[in-house]
Amino acid sequence: MDKTTPYKHIVLDDKVGPIIENTNKGVVHIVLYMKAFGWSPEKIHLEYPNLSLGQIHSALA
């Protein structure tokens, strides 16, 4: 069961932890794209156009 968080677009999945709502993309993946590859939120959006910039910024918050 997903649980809400104070961050818009982010929910807690009991099995995987924080994910972007209505996707299977973990918050940790978004953070890793930025830290490991140096991707900006815009680059992440370019690579994953199914994620909105709002979702990406929420994951990075």
N, C-alpha and C positions, 0 to 999 in steps of 0.2 A: 504494500500500500504506500502511495506517495504522500508525503507530508509537506505542507507549505513552509516557506521560510520568509524572513523579512525582505528577501531580495526578489524583486519582480522577475519572473521567468525561471526561477530556480526552485526545484523541489528536491526533497530528500527521498531517495529510493532505499528501502530497507536492505536491499542486497548489494547495491553498488555505491551508495553514497549520494552526494549532490549531483543532479543532472539538470540539463536544460529541459524545461517543461515541454511535453509533447514531442520529445525526441529521445533517442537513446545515447546522446552525446554527453559524456561526463564532463563536469566542470574542470576536472584535472587535465583533461585533454586540451581544453582551451588555454589553460595556464601554461601547459608544456609547449604548445605551439609558439606562444609568446617568448617563453624563457629559453627553450632549446633552439628554436629557429630564428628568433628575433622578429617574428611576424607582428605586425601592427593589427589592431582590430579590423582595419579595412582589408588587409591581406588575408586574414582568417575568413572574412566574409567573401572575399573573392574565391578562395579555395573551397568554401562551404556555403554556397549561396542560399541553401535552405535555412541557414541561421541568419536571423536579423542582426543588425548592429546592436540593437537594444539587448538581445539575448546574449551576445558576446560581451558587451560591457557589463551586464549583470554577472556573468560568470567570472569576469576579471575583478569584480568588486569584492 
